[in-house]
Amino acid sequence: MTDKNQMPREEGIDHSLSLLREGYLYILNRCKSFNSNNFETRLLGKKAICLKGKEAAEVFYDIEKFQRKDVAPNRVIQTLFGKNGVQALDGQAHQHRKEMFMSIMSREGLQYLSDITKIQWETALNKWEQMDEVILYEEVKEVLCRTACKWAGIPLEEEDVKKMTKNLAAMFETPTAVGPNHWLGRNARNKVENWIGQLVDKVRNGEINPPEDTALNRFTWHRDLEGSLLDTETVAVEVINILRPIVAIAIFINFTILALHHYPEEREKLESSDEKYAQMFVQEIRRFYPFFPFVAALVKKNFIWKGYNFEEGTLTLLDLYGTNHEPEVWGNPEVFSPERFADWNGSPFSFIPQGGGDYFMGHRCAGEWVTIEVMKVSLDYLAKRMEYAVPNQDLSYSMVSMPSIPRSKIILKNVKRKF
């Protein structure tokens, strides 16, 4: 291979700590430094390749070139994903399991989710009107926990809402934490997995009967490629893969109200516009603000792309945040502008806040439609159905902490319903 085909390389023994210190900007910073959308580094003691951009996403989501099995570090499995979940499967096993998830994403299922979300926002608004101040992030997590459990067919008693919310949130708030906070996430997952596992056993024993189209019912009775029911532990992991991401939408909702506060002209547009503009606004929230920093895979077999060698087994990271801020695709990506989605062509590789590629055949997040529906309902309440004051507070957010939320968690005062 000639010198011009040598991938830019970051010198040093290991850069795992740099990744944690720089968070969402780790890959983006080096791509700018190397003037390249790909570079080689060392992470977790091994060679790794980092990629950014639409073309990189296209090759990254080629299931013939990359695999997800054995890629996630144990600390991420023990907190965020769980063991034997859909994220770690490849090939026919992945497609078959993905079909299980997509089976509850019907138009009727999403409408039911939207209806539940509205009811929970109404209930929350009644409560918030009686409060001196509302810490939005914490309150919305509870709203979404109730929503998620109802939609998934999970019987959640009111006295258990706070505990369940805390445990589900710990799973996505602690994967990059160290020490006690990380173990908090592990313990939270163990508790919820055990409880959901008990519900699965009760469904199979006929003790409870969740609605047919819910995750608890569908996943409990799902059969693998060999025709066998999934084991109880795997069903619990996959049910949590419905519950946890819905609660995590609280991050996007916090950024939604931040955008409404920072860009008051957008509130005026939303108040006078139709659902199309609301959809555009939601998509810009998902593009503009940090959510997932990157996704990982292993090179499945040796191949050459753009003259660069990709060797079997090499850890590869795709920069989600950086790809969503590609100037060549988005033009002035650091400007908040929902209008950029007016004529968006729907590329599955240039806009990837929750992964890219195909929903059914690839590893794009099955819950992306869920996220959009919940955000649209939430935006309707925040922009049109309630009034509130945003007192002085620290509204900044970190590009290092993963996940990132406004430091004050958005404090609201004088919350009132609009009539």
Secondary structure, 3 states (H helix, E strand, C coil): CCHHHCCCECCCCCCHHHHHHHHHHHHHHHHHHHCCCEEEEEECCEEEEEEECHHHHHHHCCCCCEECCCCCCHHHHHHHHCCCCHHHCCHHHHHHHHHHHHCCCCHHHHHHHHHHHHHHHHHHHHHHCCCCEEEHHHHHHHHHHHHHHHHHCCCCCHHHHHHHHHHHHHHHHCCCCCCHHHHHHHHHHHHHHHHHHHHHHHHHCCCCCCCCCCHHHHHHCCECCCCCECCHHHHHHHHHHHHHHHHHHHHHHHHHHHHHHHCHHHHHHHHHCCHHHHHHHHHHHHHHCCCCCEEEEEECCCEEECCEEECCCCEEEEEHHHHCCCHHHHCCCCCCCHHHHCCCCCCCCCCCCCCCCCCCCCCCCCCHHHHHHHHHHHHHHHHHHEEEECCCCCCCCCCCCCCCCCCCCCEEEEEEECC
